[in-house]
Amino acid sequence: MEVNIKLDNLRKRLLELESVAIAYSGGVDSNFLLKVAKETLKDKVIAVTLHAIMHSDREIEESINYAKEFGVNHIVVNVDNFKIEKFIENNTDRCYYCKKEVFKIIKEIAAKHNIKYVLDGTNLDDLGDFRPGLKALEELNIISPLKECGLTKDDIRYLSKNMGLNTHNKPAFACLATRIPYGTKITKELLKKIEKSEEYLISIGFNQFRVRAHNDIARIEVGKDEIYKFFNEDLLNKTDKKLKEIGFKYVTLDMAGYEMGSMNK
């Protein structure tokens, strides 16, 4: 089966690298990569998670728990993205400047642990979206073995399920800054409002969603298979009230539903 050949190629590639530090978010891709790397390289792999305000606390906690299950040396570092002026300005190249600083830190950590290479979880499907951060990875010689071995998101989910990984059906979850339109200044307050709003959607049972912030307007995107849940006056009222308590002035529901990278249009 072709997907198993890709997995074999991934293991061979990891063996070539000998020792690796994985930029680890605990998401579908990095969790799969960490699992395979641990099985292949044993103690010659570390996971590095950078905790910044654009990452939800829930995601960080999940990454810590998953890494413990694998028995991997997991390093969590607090970083302040608000020292990166280009991040705050939030132009279309925001991700480039953010990735550049973040991966410099990971490379420094790798060097301190005598690790040869830094890896990230970019997969083949990621090349189809607008991702200026990929340029930063190339400049820093970060290796993306999932992409190199031709693994798609569906491949990774399929293999993750076979391996018994809880993340096999985990929804995609990009950094919170992706909820803010380019050109709108990023603030800690706005990121916290988005995080709290999305935590609320989790609490009422939504699976795939985004809360996009347009100044004082919250635009809720949920999966097309979940929009029907809002055809309920009580839920609409509760959601409207909750997000206004969090700090938004207006609360809207996007009729087109969730779409990855919709802010990149």
Secondary structure, DSSP 4 states (H G I P E B T S, - for coil): -HHHHHHHHHHHHHHHH-SEEEE--SSHHHHHHHHHHHHHHTTSEEEEEEE-TTS-HHHHHHHHHHHHHHT-EEEEEE--GGG-HHHHHT-TTHHHHHHHHHHHHHHHHHHHTT--EEE----GGGGGS--THHHHHHHTT-B-HHHHTT--HHHHHHHHHHTT-GGGGPPP---GGGGS-TTSPP-HHHHHHHHHHHHHHHHTT--SEEEEEETTEEEEEE-TTTGGGG--HHHHHHHHHHHHHHT-SEEEE-TT---TTGGG-
